[in-house]
Amino acid sequence: MVTARRQSGFTATEILVVLAIVGIMAALAMPSMSGLLATQAVRSASYDLNADLTFARSQAISRGTNVSVTGASGTNFKAGWTITEAAGGSTLRTQAARDSKIVFTASHNAYTFDRTGRVSVGDANQPKWSIVPYGTSQTHQKRCILLDPSGKPRTIEGVCP
């Protein structure tokens, strides 16, 4: 006597239905996911620059010498930046270029913190950096980093004043 074995698993139709549902859900989630990625790229860039400005200021105060933050490609800080000590010319920290789709510009290409932590840039304008994702008009996705007169960085949401 031959006994029939019970088959387990999924049929091809069931697998295709599940794949179709997953595909539809992914298509619906893509627009919000791209906005999330753009916002995260801007936040990451602003956090990195804010941390490096704080580092440069603290090094200038603790070493008692000038410390400069210089853009790798003029005022385009997306290409990266370098923190150097003025006295010895030694590089303290380097930030690599970013490959995210953002516009990351500064009001100047170099900022120098003196031994008191204050920053000098050569003119009376407040030092600032603007970080914006490509092709957005939403204010909550934009960041502006400003240096106050004492040299402390602060980040604000939106465009630079």
C-alpha positions as a Markdown table, in Angstrom:
| # | Residue | x | y | z |
|---|---|---|---|---|
| 1 | Met | 0.0 | 0.0 | 0.0 |
| 2 | Val | 1.3 | 3.4 | -1.0 |
| 3 | Thr | 0.8 | 6.3 | 1.5 |
| 4 | Ala | 0.7 | 9.9 | 0.2 |
| 5 | Arg | 3.2 | 12.3 | 1.9 |
| 6 | Arg | 1.9 | 15.6 | 2.9 |
| 7 | Gln | 3.6 | 18.4 | 1.1 |
| 8 | Ser | 4.6 | 21.6 | 3.0 |
| 9 | Gly | 5.6 | 25.0 | 1.7 |
| 10 | Phe | 4.2 | 27.8 | -0.3 |
| 11 | Thr | 2.8 | 27.7 | -3.8 |
| 12 | Ala | 4.1 | 29.9 | -6.5 |
| 13 | Thr | 0.9 | 31.9 | -6.5 |
| 14 | Glu | 1.2 | 32.7 | -2.8 |
| 15 | Ile | 4.8 | 33.8 | -3.2 |
| 16 | Leu | 3.9 | 36.1 | -6.1 |
| 17 | Val | 1.0 | 37.7 | -4.1 |
| 18 | Val | 3.4 | 38.4 | -1.2 |
| 19 | Leu | 6.0 | 39.9 | -3.5 |
| 20 | Ala | 3.4 | 42.1 | -5.1 |
| 21 | Ile | 2.3 | 43.4 | -1.7 |
| 22 | Val | 5.9 | 44.1 | -0.6 |
| 23 | Gly | 6.5 | 45.9 | -3.9 |
| 24 | Ile | 3.5 | 48.1 | -3.5 |
| 25 | Met | 4.4 | 49.0 | 0.0 |
| 26 | Ala | 8.0 | 49.8 | -1.0 |
| 27 | Ala | 6.7 | 52.1 | -3.8 |
| 28 | Leu | 4.6 | 54.0 | -1.4 |
| 29 | Ala | 7.4 | 54.4 | 1.1 |
| 30 | Met | 10.1 | 55.6 | -1.3 |
| 31 | Pro | 9.1 | 59.4 | -1.3 |
| 32 | Ser | 9.1 | 59.7 | 2.5 |
| 33 | Met | 12.4 | 57.6 | 2.7 |
| 34 | Ser | 14.2 | 60.0 | 0.3 |
| 35 | Gly | 13.1 | 62.9 | 2.4 |
| 36 | Leu | 14.3 | 61.2 | 5.5 |
| 37 | Leu | 17.7 | 60.5 | 3.9 |
| 38 | Ala | 18.1 | 64.1 | 2.8 |
| 39 | Thr | 17.3 | 65.4 | 6.3 |
| 40 | Gln | 19.7 | 62.9 | 7.9 |
| 41 | Ala | 22.6 | 64.0 | 5.5 |
| 42 | Val | 22.0 | 67.6 | 6.5 |
| 43 | Arg | 21.9 | 66.8 | 10.2 |
| 44 | Ser | 25.1 | 64.7 | 10.0 |
| 45 | Ala | 27.0 | 67.4 | 8.2 |
| 46 | Ser | 25.9 | 70.0 | 10.8 |
| 47 | Tyr | 26.7 | 67.8 | 13.7 |
| 48 | Asp | 30.2 | 67.1 | 12.3 |
| 49 | Leu | 31.0 | 70.7 | 11.7 |
| 50 | Asn | 29.6 | 71.8 | 15.0 |
| 51 | Ala | 31.8 | 69.3 | 16.8 |
| 52 | Asp | 34.9 | 70.3 | 14.8 |
| 53 | Leu | 34.3 | 74.0 | 15.5 |
| 54 | Thr | 34.0 | 73.2 | 19.2 |
| 55 | Phe | 37.2 | 71.1 | 19.0 |
| 56 | Ala | 39.1 | 73.9 | 17.2 |
| 57 | Arg | 38.0 | 76.5 | 19.7 |
| 58 | Ser | 38.9 | 74.3 | 22.7 |
| 59 | Gln | 42.3 | 73.5 | 21.1 |
| 60 | Ala | 43.0 | 77.2 | 20.6 |
| 61 | Ile | 42.2 | 78.0 | 24.2 |
| 62 | Ser | 44.1 | 75.0 | 25.7 |
| 63 | Arg | 47.2 | 75.4 | 23.5 |
| 64 | Gly | 47.2 | 79.2 | 23.8 |
| 65 | Thr | 47.7 | 79.7 | 20.0 |
| 66 | Asn | 45.6 | 80.3 | 16.9 |
| 67 | Val | 43.8 | 77.3 | 15.4 |
| 68 | Ser | 42.3 | 77.5 | 11.9 |
| 69 | Val | 39.4 | 75.7 | 10.2 |
| 70 | Thr | 39.9 | 75.9 | 6.4 |
| 71 | Gly | 37.6 | 74.5 | 3.7 |
| 72 | Ala | 39.3 | 72.1 | 1.3 |
| 73 | Ser | 37.8 | 73.8 | -1.7 |
| 74 | Gly | 37.2 | 77.5 | -0.9 |
| 75 | Thr | 33.8 | 78.1 | 0.7 |
| 76 | Asn | 32.5 | 74.7 | -0.5 |
| 77 | Phe | 32.7 | 72.8 | 2.8 |
| 78 | Lys | 31.1 | 69.7 | 1.2 |
| 79 | Ala | 34.6 | 69.0 | -0.1 |
| 80 | Gly | 35.8 | 68.7 | 3.5 |
| 81 | Trp | 37.9 | 70.8 | 5.8 |
| 82 | Thr | 41.1 | 70.8 | 7.9 |
| 83 | Ile | 41.8 | 72.0 | 11.4 |
| 84 | Thr | 45.4 | 73.2 | 11.8 |
| 85 | Glu | 47.5 | 74.8 | 14.5 |
| 86 | Ala | 49.0 | 78.1 | 13.3 |
| 87 | Ala | 52.2 | 78.0 | 15.4 |
| 88 | Gly | 53.5 | 74.6 | 14.3 |
| 89 | Gly | 51.4 | 74.2 | 11.2 |
| 90 | Ser | 50.4 | 70.7 | 12.3 |
| 91 | Thr | 47.1 | 69.2 | 11.3 |
| 92 | Leu | 44.9 | 68.5 | 14.2 |
| 93 | Arg | 41.9 | 67.0 | 12.4 |
| 94 | Thr | 40.7 | 66.5 | 8.8 |
| 95 | Gln | 37.1 | 65.9 | 7.6 |
| 96 | Ala | 36.7 | 64.1 | 4.3 |
| 97 | Ala | 34.5 | 65.2 | 1.5 |
| 98 | Arg | 30.8 | 64.2 | 1.6 |
| 99 | Asp | 29.1 | 62.3 | -1.1 |
| 100 | Ser | 25.6 | 63.0 | 0.0 |
| 101 | Lys | 23.3 | 65.3 | -2.1 |
| 102 | Ile | 23.7 | 68.5 | -0.1 |
| 103 | Val | 24.8 | 72.1 | -0.7 |
| 104 | Phe | 27.2 | 72.9 | 2.1 |
| 105 | Thr | 28.7 | 76.5 | 1.8 |
| 106 | Ala | 30.3 | 78.9 | 4.1 |
| 107 | Ser | 30.6 | 82.7 | 4.2 |
| 108 | His | 34.4 | 82.4 | 4.2 |
| 109 | Asn | 36.9 | 79.7 | 3.4 |
| 110 | Ala | 39.0 | 80.0 | 6.6 |
| 111 | Tyr | 38.2 | 80.7 | 10.2 |
| 112 | Thr | 40.8 | 81.3 | 12.9 |
| 113 | Phe | 40.2 | 80.9 | 16.6 |
| 114 | Asp | 42.6 | 82.9 | 18.8 |
| 115 | Arg | 43.9 | 81.9 | 22.2 |
| 116 | Thr | 40.7 | 83.4 | 23.8 |
| 117 | Gly | 38.4 | 81.3 | 21.7 |
| 118 | Arg | 37.2 | 84.2 | 19.6 |
| 119 | Val | 37.1 | 83.9 | 15.8 |
| 120 | Ser | 38.4 | 86.3 | 13.2 |
| 121 | Val | 37.5 | 86.1 | 9.6 |
| 122 | Gly | 38.6 | 89.5 | 8.2 |
| 123 | Asp | 35.3 | 91.3 | 8.0 |
| 124 | Ala | 32.5 | 92.3 | 10.3 |
| 125 | Asn | 30.0 | 89.7 | 9.0 |
| 126 | Gln | 29.0 | 86.9 | 11.4 |
| 127 | Pro | 30.7 | 83.6 | 10.4 |
| 128 | Lys | 28.1 | 81.1 | 9.1 |
| 129 | Trp | 27.6 | 77.9 | 7.2 |
| 130 | Ser | 24.5 | 76.9 | 5.2 |
| 131 | Ile | 23.6 | 73.2 | 4.7 |
| 132 | Val | 20.7 | 72.4 | 2.4 |
| 133 | Pro | 19.7 | 69.2 | 0.5 |
| 134 | Tyr | 19.4 | 69.4 | -3.2 |
| 135 | Gly | 16.1 | 70.5 | -4.6 |
| 136 | Thr | 14.1 | 71.2 | -1.4 |
| 137 | Ser | 12.1 | 74.1 | -0.3 |
| 138 | Gln | 11.2 | 72.7 | 3.1 |
| 139 | Thr | 12.6 | 74.8 | 6.0 |
| 140 | His | 12.9 | 71.9 | 8.4 |
| 141 | Gln | 15.4 | 70.1 | 6.2 |
| 142 | Lys | 17.8 | 73.1 | 6.2 |
| 143 | Arg | 20.5 | 74.0 | 8.8 |
| 144 | Cys | 22.5 | 77.1 | 9.5 |
| 145 | Ile | 25.6 | 77.1 | 11.8 |
| 146 | Leu | 26.6 | 80.4 | 13.3 |
| 147 | Leu | 29.5 | 81.5 | 15.4 |
| 148 | Asp | 28.7 | 84.0 | 18.2 |
| 149 | Pro | 31.1 | 86.7 | 19.1 |
| 150 | Ser | 32.8 | 84.5 | 21.7 |
| 151 | Gly | 33.4 | 81.8 | 19.1 |
| 152 | Lys | 30.8 | 79.3 | 20.2 |
| 153 | Pro | 29.0 | 77.5 | 17.4 |
| 154 | Arg | 25.2 | 77.1 | 17.4 |
| 155 | Thr | 22.9 | 75.4 | 14.9 |
| 156 | Ile | 19.5 | 76.7 | 13.9 |
| 157 | Glu | 16.9 | 75.1 | 11.8 |
| 158 | Gly | 16.2 | 76.8 | 8.5 |
| 159 | Val | 18.0 | 79.3 | 6.3 |
| 160 | Cys | 20.8 | 81.6 | 7.6 |
| 161 | Pro | 19.8 | 85.1 | 8.6 |
